């Protein structure tokens, strides 16, 4: 499926159409993952990345890939 958005011509020309497409896909997939709408694997698929590159993108933007509360983590440690 394709979705079209309008961006200023000079902006797209400056960065290149392909780079803008990749940035938009990555930003959208990171947002979907961060808000809990998709899993890590699905976020990677939407971004067009393998899961390791998607995890790296999350790390670069300080988006946690494992969402455990302190209590959940302590419960896991205590077993």
C-alpha positions in Angstrom: 0.0 0.0 0.0 1.2 3.5 -0.8 0.4 6.7 1.1 1.2 10.0 -0.4 2.1 13.1 1.6 3.0 16.6 0.3 6.4 18.0 1.2 8.0 21.2 0.0 9.8 20.6 -3.3 13.0 22.3 -2.1 13.1 20.1 1.0 12.8 16.9 -1.0 15.3 18.1 -3.6 17.8 19.0 -0.9 17.8 15.6 0.8 16.8 13.4 -2.2 13.5 11.6 -2.6 14.8 8.2 -1.5 16.4 9.5 1.7 13.1 11.3 2.6 11.1 8.1 2.0 13.5 6.1 4.2 13.4 8.8 7.0 9.6 8.9 7.0 9.3 5.1 7.1 11.8 4.8 9.9 10.3 7.7 11.9 6.8 6.3 11.5 7.8 2.8 12.5 9.7 4.1 15.5 6.7 6.0 16.6 4.5 2.9 16.1 6.8 0.8 18.2 7.3 3.5 20.9 3.6 3.9 21.4 3.0 0.1 21.6 1.1 -0.2 18.4 3.5 -2.7 16.8 6.1 -5.2 18.0 9.8 -4.8 17.5 9.7 -7.2 14.6 6.8 -5.4 12.9 8.4 -2.1 13.5 11.5 -3.4 11.7 9.4 -4.6 8.8 7.6 -1.3 8.4 10.9 0.5 8.5 12.3 -1.8 5.9 15.2 -2.9 8.2 16.3 -6.1 9.8 15.5 -6.4 13.4 19.1 -5.6 14.5 19.3 -2.4 12.5 15.9 -1.4 13.9 17.1 -2.1 17.5 20.1 0.1 16.7 17.8 2.9 15.5 15.8 2.6 18.8 19.0 2.8 20.8 20.2 5.9 18.9 16.9 7.6 19.8 16.8 6.2 23.3 13.7 4.2 22.7 13.7 1.2 25.1 13.3 -2.1 23.3 12.3 -3.9 26.6 9.7 -2.1 28.6 9.9 -3.5 32.2 9.0 -1.6 35.3 11.4 -1.7 38.2 9.0 -4.1 40.0 8.7 -6.4 37.0 12.5 -6.5 36.7 13.0 -7.3 40.4 10.3 -10.0 40.1 12.2 -11.5 37.1 15.5 -11.4 39.0 14.0 -13.1 42.1 12.6 -15.8 39.8 
